[in-house]
Each structure stands twice: as structure tokens, then as C-alpha cells.
Amino acid sequence: MQNKPIVLIMCGGRSLRLWPLSEYKSKNFIDIFGFSPLEFTVKRFLKITPQENIFLVANTSEKSALTKLKLVKKENIFFEPDSKNTSAAILFSLFSLKKRFPQDKVLIISPVDHLIKEENNFYNAINTAVNVAKDGWIATLGIEPTHPTPNFGYIQAGEKVGENIFSIKKFVEKPTLLEAGELIRKDNAFYNSGMFIVSFSTLDQEYKKYSRSYDIFANVFKRGGNFKDIRAAYKKIEDIPFDKAIMEHTKKARLVKAKFFWKDFGSWHAIYEVLPKDKNGNVKKGNIFTHNANKNLIYLNDPKKKVLVMGLEDVFFIDTGKFTLLAHRNCLDNLKAALKEFKTQK
């Protein structure tokens, strides 16, 4: 057990790309697949490391729900007083973990909202990345793209430095559809999985070097790291993703080419792709009848409601009672912007 990696699952944030379900639950507990994404992710990592090595970082607003989880020890959940993006969540967790483990421990950082199949290939990629991390690098898993999409970040690989291991040329944060297509045509671009594998010592050094938030946390944890001081620190630190805070600056980045089925299921596009479909390509959740309808996603929250769908194609209808989304497939990438306007209306 001593050499097993530590796993940190990032559970913060509400997925606006899954509105209106996100009005009621965070992405940790949205059970449209028939399972909780968080429990599914924890179980995946329990196959390679013991329960005492699995940690969550989440917002205090979810404290009640998360502390009921039986798969994760209560003392292994770090609660942020505010949401300040992934750089803050990882740095806060790093200082908390350094009190428990030696500096040469390897840390696997993973988002909560990933669907992964071909798990043997996933574990092979993780094993490669762990070995890369032991040599002092920050390894990230790059997923071979299947089609251009603006919903994911991308990584441009540099030269090959080992079997399925590459240097990193550039990170590209959620490009336009046109830009994504151009990236893929260059044949050296990968979807950014958001998974990072790194030793405590390397992560600590790189934060110290590149993050203005490092000294703020260092002072807080030098005084014992009580929650009142952590809350005060969160008012001062940067609101910035880990990719921008560290990965875009570090000289210690490596990409491990991953060969497994991967989906970030934090969007309706991804939900549609993964869920089973009828002979006409419709995804139906609820009491729904379709007539001459193709490639739609119809979701009903009310088991007593019946819906007849006629002559529609590429329509997404998500009805949750209080809120309903009706959108064409091609407009879903604009959901966040539209939602911002929608919520300002009286």
C-alpha cells in the first residue's frame, strides 16, 4: 500500500452545460446515466489504490451530501470556502496533503465528470504517467480527438520522448469550432483530459515558482491552517484554472498518449453520444413516443407526464418541471451565454 498513488478528485462547480438539471444537483450527483458520476469515479480509482488514499476537494455547499458517501472517508474531503477555480482547489489540497504524506508521493488529479471505457488501457496510461511523474515531470493524459468540438480544451504535442510520451508545445483552452478543426488537422493535437499526475515535491516547486497564491497558503498553513484563515486566504487568491496558472508556464510538462474511450459528460452533447438510442437515433428518458423523429434527446423528470414528438430532428428537450430547455443541437455550445441572458430576465 505504501507505493500506491494518492488520488484527488475535483468535485467543485456546477455544470451549466447540463442546465436545467444543474439547477437541482451538482454534476457530482446528476444521475442521468443511472449512477452518480462521483461514485463511478471513486470506484474506478479504488481498483488501483486503497480507500485511505482517495481524497475529494469540494465546496462547503455540498458538505451535507458528500459526508454521507460511504466510499470516501469523511476526513479525506477538503471543503473550500469559495469556488476559485482548479488552481486554488489543487493548491489548497496540496497543502492539506503535505501534512499527511511524504514529498515523493505521486498524486493523480482527476475531474469528477469523466466517462471512461476500456479501463485496462486507462490503467496502462496511468501507470506510464506515474512513472513519468516519479522522474520529476507533470504528466497529463492526452486523448486522441474523434472530431472537432469547442467543448474541450486541447493540447498540442511536441517531440516524442518515449513510448507514448511527448513534450508539450501548447495548451489551447476551448477553441472555436473552426479553430478546433484546424488544430486536429495538424495531427499533433489531443483533447485535454484534465487529468494530471505529479509528485508532491514537483507540484510544490512549480506552484512556488509560478503561482502568486502559493505564499498566501504557505502562511495560512504555517499557522495551522484553520478554516477561518483559509476563508480569508480565498478572498486574496487568484481565480484561475490549473492549466493557465501552472501548465502553460512549467518546463516540466509531459503528455502521455491515452488509448481508451473517454468522454467529458458535462454537456448534453456528451450525454446524447453515450446513452442508448432507438432505431432512429433518439435518446429518450421518460414516457415518450416518437413519430418520424430523428436524433433527438428528450428527457422528462416527471414520470406521470407523457410526450409525443413528431417530425423533429436534432432537438434537445429537457423538462425538469420548474425549468425546461428546448434547443437545436447546433445551439447547445451557446448554452452558457444564453443562460446568462435568461437569468437576467424578470
C-alpha positions in Angstrom: 0.0 0.0 0.0 3.0 2.3 0.7 3.8 2.8 -3.0 0.2 3.3 -4.2 -0.6 6.8 -5.6 -2.8 9.4 -3.9 -5.9 10.4 -5.9 -7.5 13.8 -5.7 -10.9 14.1 -7.3 -12.1 17.7 -8.0 -15.8 18.0 -7.2 -16.3 21.7 -7.3 -18.5 23.6 -9.6 -22.0 23.2 -11.1 -22.1 22.2 -14.8 -24.0 25.0 -16.5 -23.7 22.9 -19.7 -26.1 20.5 -18.1 -28.8 23.1 -17.3 -31.6 22.8 -16.2 -30.5 19.7 -14.2 -27.7 21.8 -12.8 -30.4 23.9 -11.0 -31.1 21.0 -8.7 -27.9 19.0 -8.4 -24.2 19.5 -8.9 -22.5 17.3 -11.5 -21.3 15.1 -8.7 -24.8 13.6 -8.2 -26.6 14.1 -11.5 -27.8 10.5 -12.1 -29.0 10.7 -15.7 -26.8 7.6 -16.5 -28.3 5.6 -13.7 -25.3 6.2 -11.5 -23.6 9.0 -9.7 -20.6 10.4 -11.6 -18.7 10.8 -8.3 -19.3 7.3 -7.1 -18.4 5.9 -10.5 -15.1 7.9 -10.5 -14.2 6.8 -7.0 -14.8 3.1 -7.8 -12.5 3.5 -10.9 -9.6 4.6 -8.7 -10.3 2.1 -5.9 -9.0 -0.5 -8.4 -5.5 0.9 -8.2 -5.3 2.5 -4.7 -6.9 1.9 -1.3 -9.7 4.0 0.2 -7.4 5.9 2.5 -5.6 7.3 -0.5 -8.6 8.8 -2.2 -9.4 12.4 -1.5 -12.1 14.9 -2.7 -11.9 18.7 -2.9 -15.4 20.3 -3.0 -17.3 23.4 -2.0 -18.8 23.7 1.5 -22.3 24.0 0.0 -22.1 20.2 -0.7 -20.9 19.2 2.7 -24.1 17.5 3.8 -24.3 15.3 0.7 -20.7 14.5 0.4 -20.2 13.5 4.0 -22.9 10.8 3.5 -20.7 9.0 0.9 -19.6 5.6 2.2 -16.9 5.2 -0.5 -14.8 8.1 0.8 -13.6 8.7 4.3 -15.0 11.9 5.8 -11.6 13.1 6.9 -10.4 12.8 3.2 -12.7 15.5 2.0 -11.3 19.0 1.7 -14.0 21.7 1.7 -13.3 25.0 0.0 -14.9 28.1 1.5 -15.4 29.5 -2.0 -15.1 28.4 -5.7 -11.9 29.9 -7.1 -11.2 27.5 -10.0 -9.0 24.5 -10.2 -5.7 26.1 -9.4 -6.9 27.1 -5.9 -8.6 23.8 -5.3 -5.4 21.8 -6.1 -3.1 24.2 -4.2 -5.4 24.1 -1.1 -5.4 20.3 -1.3 -1.7 20.1 -1.8 -1.0 21.9 1.5 -3.6 19.7 3.2 -2.0 16.5 1.8 1.6 17.6 2.6 0.8 17.2 6.3 0.0 13.6 5.8 2.3 12.2 3.2 6.0 12.3 2.2 7.1 14.6 -0.7 7.9 11.8 -3.1 4.3 10.5 -3.1 2.7 10.6 -6.6 -0.7 12.4 -6.9 -3.3 11.7 -9.5 -5.6 14.7 -10.0 -8.8 13.9 -11.8 -12.1 15.7 -12.6 -15.3 14.0 -11.5 -17.3 14.1 -14.7 -15.5 11.6 -17.0 -16.9 8.5 -18.6 -14.1 6.0 -19.3 -14.3 2.7 -21.0 -11.6 0.2 -22.0 -10.3 0.5 -18.4 -7.3 -1.7 -18.9 -6.0 0.9 -21.4 -6.8 3.6 -18.9 -4.8 1.9 -16.1 -1.9 1.4 -18.5 -1.8 5.1 -19.3 -2.0 6.0 -15.6 0.9 3.6 -14.9 3.0 5.2 -17.6 2.1 8.7 -16.2 3.0 7.7 -12.7 6.5 6.6 -13.9 6.9 9.9 -15.7 5.9 11.7 -12.5 8.5 9.8 -10.5 11.1 11.3 -12.8 10.1 14.8 -11.8 7.6 15.7 -14.6 3.9 16.8 -14.5 2.2 14.2 -16.8 -1.2 14.7 -18.3 -3.3 12.3 -20.3 -4.0 13.4 -23.9 -7.0 11.8 -25.7 -6.9 11.3 -29.4 -9.6 13.5 -30.9 -12.5 12.0 -32.8 -14.0 15.2 -34.1 -13.5 19.0 -33.6 -15.5 20.4 -30.7 -15.4 23.7 -28.8 -16.4 21.9 -25.5 -12.9 20.6 -24.7 -9.5 22.1 -24.2 -6.7 20.8 -26.4 -3.0 20.1 -26.0 -0.5 20.3 -28.9 2.2 17.7 -28.5 5.8 18.4 -29.3 8.5 15.8 -29.9 8.3 12.2 -28.9 10.4 11.5 -25.8 9.3 7.9 -25.0 6.8 5.2 -25.8 3.5 7.2 -26.0 5.2 10.1 -24.2 5.6 13.6 -25.7 6.8 17.0 -24.8 4.1 19.7 -24.8 4.1 22.5 -27.3 0.9 24.4 -26.3 -2.3 24.3 -24.3 -5.4 25.7 -26.1 -8.4 26.4 -23.9 -11.7 25.6 -25.5 -11.2 27.0 -29.0 -14.0 27.9 -31.5 -15.3 25.0 -33.7 -13.2 26.4 -36.7 -10.0 26.6 -34.5 -10.6 23.1 -33.2 -10.8 21.8 -36.7 -7.6 23.5 -37.7 -5.9 22.0 -34.6 -6.9 18.5 -35.4 -5.7 18.8 -39.0 -2.2 19.4 -37.7 -2.3 15.8 -36.4 -0.5 16.6 -33.1 -3.5 17.8 -31.1 -5.2 15.9 -28.3 -8.2 16.5 -26.1 -7.1 17.8 -22.7 -8.4 15.2 -20.3 -7.9 17.5 -17.3 -6.0 14.6 -15.5 -2.6 15.4 -14.1 -0.1 13.0 -12.5 2.7 14.6 -10.5 4.8 14.0 -7.3 4.1 16.3 -4.3 7.6 17.7 -4.5 7.4 18.7 -8.2 3.9 20.2 -7.8 5.0 22.2 -4.8 8.1 23.5 -6.6 6.1 24.6 -9.7 3.4 26.3 -7.6 6.1 28.1 -5.6 7.7 29.2 -8.9 4.6 30.3 -10.9 1.6 31.0 -8.6 1.1 34.2 -6.6 -1.3 32.3 -4.4 1.4 30.0 -3.0 2.8 32.3 -0.3 -0.7 33.1 0.9 -1.5 29.4 1.5 2.0 28.8 2.9 1.4 31.5 5.6 -2.0 30.1 6.4 -0.8 26.5 6.9 2.3 27.7 8.8 -0.2 29.0 11.4 -2.1 25.7 11.5 -4.5 26.0 8.5 -7.7 26.7 10.4 -10.8 27.3 8.3 -11.2 30.9 9.3 -7.7 31.7 7.9 -8.4 29.6 4.8 -11.6 31.5 4.2 -9.7 34.8 4.5 -7.0 33.5 2.1 -9.6 32.6 -0.5 -10.6 36.3 -0.7 -7.0 37.1 -1.8 -6.1 34.3 -4.2 -6.3 34.1 -8.0 -9.4 32.7 -9.7 -7.6 30.8 -12.5 -7.6 27.3 -13.9 -4.6 25.0 -13.1 -3.7 24.8 -16.8 -3.2 28.6 -17.0 -1.6 29.0 -13.6 0.9 26.2 -13.9 0.8 24.1 -17.1 1.1 27.0 -19.5 4.3 28.1 -17.7 6.1 25.0 -16.4 9.1 23.5 -18.2 8.3 20.1 -16.7 5.2 19.1 -18.6 4.8 15.8 -20.4 1.9 14.3 -22.4 1.0 10.6 -22.2 -0.9 9.5 -25.3 -4.0 7.7 -24.0 -5.8 4.9 -25.9 -9.1 4.5 -24.2 -12.7 5.6 -24.7 -13.2 9.0 -22.9 -16.0 11.4 -22.6 -16.3 14.5 -20.5 -20.0 14.0 -19.8 -20.6 17.6 -18.5 -22.6 18.6 -21.6 -25.8 17.5 -23.3 -23.8 16.7 -26.4 -21.8 14.1 -24.5 -24.9 12.7 -22.7 -26.5 12.1 -26.1 -23.4 10.4 -27.5 -23.2 8.0 -24.6 -26.8 7.0 -23.8 -28.5 4.2 -25.7 -30.7 5.3 -28.7 -33.7 3.9 -30.5 -33.5 2.8 -34.2 -34.0 6.5 -35.3 -31.2 7.8 -33.1 -33.4 9.2 -30.4 -32.4 9.3 -26.7 -35.5 9.0 -24.5 -35.7 9.2 -20.8 -39.3 9.1 -19.6 -42.7 8.2 -21.1 -42.1 9.4 -24.6 -43.4 8.3 -28.0 -41.8 9.5 -31.3 -43.2 9.6 -34.8 -41.0 10.5 -37.7 -38.5 12.0 -35.3 -34.7 11.5 -35.5 -31.6 12.1 -33.5 -33.4 14.0 -30.6 -32.7 13.9 -26.9 -36.0 14.0 -24.8 -35.7 14.0 -21.0 -38.7 14.1 -18.7 -38.3 14.4 -14.9 -42.0 13.8 -14.2 -42.8 10.0 -14.5 -46.6 10.9 -14.9 -46.0 13.1 -17.9 -46.4 11.7 -21.5 -44.9 13.4 -24.5 -45.5 12.8 -28.2 -42.7 14.0 -30.5 -43.4 14.4 -34.2 -41.3 15.4 -37.2 -38.4 16.8 -35.2 -34.7 16.2 -35.7 -31.6 17.3 -33.7 -33.8 18.8 -30.9 -32.9 18.6 -27.2 -35.9 18.9 -24.9 -35.1 18.6 -21.1 -38.1 19.1 -18.9 -37.5 19.3 -15.1 -40.8 20.8 -14.0 -39.7 24.3 -12.9 -37.3 24.8 -15.9 -37.3 23.5 -19.4 -34.6 23.6 -22.1 -35.7 23.4 -25.8 -32.8 23.8 -28.2 -31.4 22.7 -31.5 -28.3 20.6 -31.3 -26.2 23.2 -33.1 -27.1 25.8 -30.5 -26.0 23.9 -27.4 -22.5 25.3 -27.4 -24.0 28.7 -26.7 -26.0 27.5 -23.7 -23.8 29.3 -21.1 -24.1 32.6 -22.8 -27.9 32.2 -23.4 -28.4 31.1 -19.8 -26.6 34.3 -18.6 -29.2 36.4 -20.5 -32.1 34.2 -19.5 -31.3 34.6 -15.8 -31.2 38.4 -16.0 -34.8 38.4 -17.4 -37.6 39.1 -14.9 
